[in-house]
């Protein structure tokens, strides 16, 4: 029989995928080969509308691109994620065989020229995805996160349309990569916690340089998956900068080799940025520049890396969410008189905490700890201000998880009702101005959500493109209502906690 995830209709309307189980199940057949039963998908499938759109459009006058975080199995195969992130989902729909069969079925219907996949397990790639990709006529490059990692990312291209002429791997946890930019090296050298996170995380970016057979054009496609800890936005900014600097370098080399009158290389950047619209990462990527006083540098100053998976799981829900971060910024900006680089009088915080800190001891304890490093009369900058509220949430979460929302809302109202009390700013902590010249824009800027699990629905995945393409024609997006209907993702019909993005980029 066929290997991989060739999905076909079987008796009773079930789907079967024949191939080797990544779990090592032998099924009585030599070498672990087994017939994997994949139960019937809902009808209609969530992807049928997109598949019809792909058939209606036909081959684009450009390139069809898909970016997809397919959810690595180790993130949903233990008790904690199954209880706290995927408790809405029947465990049988979390089976890697089932999910990868659906991923293969979904991708095949898009007829994409370039696929950028994240969270791909090495065995799943070798035994399930790669054979399917070959049947789809695609060549692929899989890169594990590090030397000992069992999963990573994969970039794929249609072999009939493209010839790969160069591959570049950008290792964000490589000291030699840091040294390519004096700004990056300087920021990391001042923050050992940031350095440890980058070294331990081993996130990376893939860049492929492709020659298009039909037009002779050059396409440079980058695929990445950035650091996921919400407390470390500065790490994602640096990782994005390292990737974009390399894409820029590859583009410039391609430009120099082009004959006179040839079309500009087209650059594409795809992936899971673990960053939402308006973040520093997006500001850098799409805006082309991030300032040294951007608030995410200050918000990252209090980041502490948690080495173990159990520590990260225990800390998962005690972090400030997007709305709370935004509220913290608004409160500080008001107290600082609207000056992004100013400080505030420290006595203001004592008044706020004493007035609105609630009945427990958490607020008083946090304030006491804060005052040890910021004695009376000390000017408070945004980094210390943000760290105080982050510590407050973590402290309250240990005793009364629901209390923080009320206490924090009362504090914000109190601060916004006060007269501004700006003060000279303390020395800045660790920021840098970074920029690039790619001129990227989002191909999917109207997407509402690409991730939904654990009570969070965010837009963290992107397809970005530069002036080497004239326009973007995205495929329909899934709405927040669709992806949260059953409590989140995955579901029987959606195989990952992310949705894919699909777009035609036109010459």
Secondary structure by P-SEA (a helix, b strand, c coil): ccccccccccccbbbbbbccccccccccccccccccccccccccccaaaaaaaaaaaccccbbbbbbbbccccccccccccccccccccccccccaaaaaaaaaaaaaaacccbbbbccccaaaaacccaaaaaaaccccccccccccccbbbbbbcccccccccbbbbbcccccccccccaaaaaaaaacaaaaaaaaaaccbbbbbbbbbccccbbbbbbbbccccccccaaaaaaaaaaaaaaaaaaaaaaaaacccccccbbbbbbcccccccccaaaaaacccccccccaaaaaaccccccccaaaaaaaccccccaaaaaaaaaaaaaaacccccccccaaaaaaaaaacccccaaaaaaaaaaaacccccccccaaaaaaaaaaaaaaaaacccaaaaaaaaaaaaaaaaccccccccccccbbbbbbbccccccccccccccccccccccccccccccccccbbbbcccccccccccccccccccccccbbbbbbbbcc
